[in-house]
């Protein structure tokens, strides 16, 4: 996914994904790109009305946190494509298009709101479940407590460019097949480059009964093991 986003490819979200975001009370910015009267007649709960024709002039209305998940929808993917490119161009790397648009949402049987369109974008970020504070992550890296196990889930070619001292490399896609290399009597502290693959590994380990947390931030590591962490804001 990081490489796909870096290549500026289109990212889509499913109706189930958005339903799960709502169910888990995760903050998400949902933008209805259809004309106001059409959107008001029936729309996704919590959606903010920003007609596609007006969106290019609405950058100031979007959150300051560039990590905010933004889901755009119209009546189909084609109608949302230009708006996707615009919002991604503003630096919102977690932007996606709702696959199938509003018709797919209706077809799924999900709740539909009427005349409840918001006109102001409100985004209040909250810690991602399972994430570790950057300060605590740095402390663990510097002190290497005996009860912690640092797991680097980048690909091998990435790890060869430099690793944190004391870290163990198992690519994210191989974690489930290498559980014998991951101790269950320690807390597993996971990182990748951006947090995306680290979260996937976290979910895998959590399902297998491990105690784990992951770094939900960008990290650069040089060949000597020196690193820099920056929160994706």
Buried (B, 14 or more C-beta within 10 A) or exposed (E): EBEEBEEEEBBBBBBEBBBEBBEEEBBBBBBBBBBBEBBBEBBBBBBBBBBBEEBEEBEEEBBEBBBBBBBBBBBBBEBBBEBBEBBBEBEBBBBBBBBBBBEBBBEBEBEBBEEEBBEEBEBEEEEBEBBBBBEEBBEBBEEEEEEBBBBBBBBEEBBEEBBBEEBBBBBBEBBEEEBEEBEEEBBBBBBBBBBBBBBBBBBBBBEEEBEBBBBBBBBEBEEEEEBEBEEBE
